[in-house]
Amino acid sequence: MKYFFLSDGWKVGRVWGVGGEWSHAAWRRQPDIQQLNLCLSDRNEKMWLYRVEDAVLMVEVQPAVRPDPADPAKNIGNVTLTRLIDAEQVLERLGTIAARCEMGNPQLM
């Protein structure tokens, strides 16, 4: 399995596998992409963990709501994730966030 984090308010668009863009007709099914019940909060932004099958090589993500053309600072149409991470890298990210939380909010015993 492979994983990626996706900001709250974004959704999965196109998907690519070994043979190019994922084709429902060729594979006879949709790619297995699942949002897990785990999110990180970093700088007031929620990042949800997604799991994808090994056959997926790249994932296009896009805002769930169309960008406002009047605000060019927030006008990102889509992003293609080309480096999906493995379970070990997910644990490293979780450990980094946990360490940051402990340093920023120490508990008194």
Backbone torsions as a table, in degrees:
resi	resn	phi	psi	omega
1	MET	NA	153.1	175.9
2	LYS	-123.2	162.4	-175.1
3	TYR	-140.0	160.3	169.2
4	PHE	-155.6	156.5	175.6
5	PHE	-102.0	139.7	-178.5
6	LEU	-133.7	130.7	-177.9
7	SER	-62.9	143.6	176.1
8	ASP	-56.5	134.5	-179.2
9	GLY	93.9	4.4	175.6
10	TRP	-114.2	158.3	-179.9
11	LYS	-137.0	162.4	178.7
12	VAL	-80.4	135.5	177.1
13	GLY	-107.1	-118.3	-179.7
14	ARG	-75.6	157.6	-178.2
15	VAL	-133.3	141.9	178.1
16	TRP	-120.0	141.3	175.7
17	GLY	-121.7	-164.6	-177.9
18	VAL	-57.3	-39.8	-176.2
19	GLY	-89.6	12.6	-178.1
20	GLY	109.1	-153.4	-179.0
21	GLU	-60.9	137.1	-176.7
22	TRP	-61.8	128.4	179.6
23	SER	-116.9	120.1	178.3
24	HIS	-60.6	-36.0	-179.0
25	ALA	-67.3	-40.2	-178.2
26	ALA	-74.5	-44.3	-177.6
27	TRP	-84.6	-19.3	-177.5
28	ARG	61.5	27.3	176.1
29	ARG	-170.1	163.8	174.4
30	GLN	-80.5	155.4	175.9
31	PRO	-66.3	148.9	179.3
32	ASP	-83.4	99.9	178.3
33	ILE	-129.4	120.6	-176.4
34	GLN	-129.4	132.3	172.1
35	GLN	-79.2	126.1	179.4
36	LEU	-89.8	163.9	-177.2
37	ASN	-87.4	53.8	-179.7
38	LEU	-145.4	128.2	176.3
39	CYS	-137.4	152.7	175.0
40	LEU	-106.7	145.4	175.3
41	SER	-112.9	112.4	-177.7
42	ASP	-130.3	117.2	-178.5
43	ARG	55.4	47.7	178.8
44	ASN	62.7	24.6	178.0
45	GLU	-123.8	129.2	177.5
46	LYS	-87.3	129.2	178.0
47	MET	-118.3	112.1	-178.0
48	TRP	-86.7	142.5	177.8
49	LEU	-88.1	130.5	176.7
50	TYR	-117.5	145.1	175.9
51	ARG	-112.6	135.3	178.1
52	VAL	-129.4	153.9	179.0
53	GLU	-71.2	159.7	-176.8
54	ASP	-62.1	-26.9	-178.5
55	ALA	-68.0	-16.7	-179.5
56	VAL	-82.2	128.1	179.2
57	LEU	-103.3	-38.8	-178.5
58	MET	-141.8	151.3	-179.9
59	VAL	-134.0	129.0	173.6
60	GLU	-90.9	132.3	176.7
61	VAL	-122.4	153.4	-176.6
62	GLN	-151.1	156.2	177.1
63	PRO	-60.1	141.9	179.3
64	ALA	-67.5	-27.9	178.7
65	VAL	-110.9	137.4	179.9
66	ARG	-57.7	138.4	178.4
67	PRO	-65.0	151.9	178.9
68	ASP	-84.4	114.7	-179.1
69	PRO	-61.0	-21.4	-179.6
70	ALA	-77.1	-15.2	-179.2
71	ASP	-117.9	86.5	-175.9
72	PRO	-64.5	-20.8	179.1
73	ALA	-67.2	-26.3	-179.0
74	LYS	-113.0	26.4	-173.4
75	ASN	-101.2	63.4	175.2
76	ILE	-98.4	120.8	-177.8
77	GLY	-81.5	-45.9	178.6
78	ASN	-164.8	163.7	178.2
79	VAL	-138.1	139.2	176.8
80	THR	-105.6	121.1	178.2
81	LEU	-87.8	114.5	-177.2
82	THR	-105.4	-12.9	-179.7
83	ARG	-119.0	86.7	175.8
84	LEU	-77.6	150.3	-173.8
85	ILE	-106.7	161.7	178.4
86	ASP	-98.3	177.8	-175.4
87	ALA	-61.5	-37.3	179.2
88	GLU	-62.9	-40.7	178.3
89	GLN	-68.0	-33.7	176.0
90	VAL	-62.2	-46.0	179.6
91	LEU	-62.8	-37.6	176.6
92	GLU	-61.5	-45.1	179.1
93	ARG	-62.4	-42.4	179.3
94	LEU	-63.4	-40.4	178.0
95	GLY	-65.1	-39.3	179.1
96	THR	-64.4	-44.9	179.2
97	ILE	-65.3	-41.9	179.8
98	ALA	-62.4	-41.7	179.1
99	ALA	-64.4	-40.8	178.3
100	ARG	-63.3	-39.8	179.0
101	CYS	-65.0	-42.7	-179.5
102	GLU	-64.4	-38.5	-179.9
103	MET	-72.4	-36.2	-176.6
104	GLY	-82.2	-19.4	-177.0
105	ASN	-142.0	73.2	-176.1
106	PRO	-66.9	145.5	179.2
107	GLN	-96.0	136.5	175.7
108	LEU	-90.5	136.9	179.9
109	MET	-99.5	NA	NA
